[in-house]
Amino acid sequence: MSTESASEDDNFGTENSQVAILAVLGRERRDRVLAGLYMGRSDSALLVRQAALHIWKVIVAHTPKMLREIMSTLFQLLLGCLASQSYDKRQVTRRLSRHCLTPPTENVLVV
């Protein structure tokens, strides 16, 4: 599957690809990989953020549904990074927790 001509808002993931990934990796490993990938979307390095977003969009068909599936693993990783000595890991955690904990109504522009 090629994504060269795709716009940034396109998603290429399908339910079939999710089933195949789950069969190969198993649920626990898949959740850790996807949670780490989702965290990469909040990385301080622009290239990492762009690559993580691109891979996420190629793999995941429906972001809210996937986030519900991986939420416990994602929060375990976030808590581990929050307690880390690494400044970068704490920054990623800060950005991602702000994103995850912001109610959707705060992101709506009221005219």
HELIX and SHEET records of a PDB file:
HELIX    1   1 GLU A   15  LEU A   25  1                                  11    
HELIX    2   2 ARG A   27  GLY A   40  1                                  14    
HELIX    3   3 LEU A   46  ILE A   59  1                                  14    
HELIX    4   4 THR A   63  LEU A   82  1                                  20    
HELIX    5   5 TYR A   87  LEU A  101  1                                  15    
HELIX    6   6 PRO A  104  ASN A  107  5                                   4    
END                                                                             
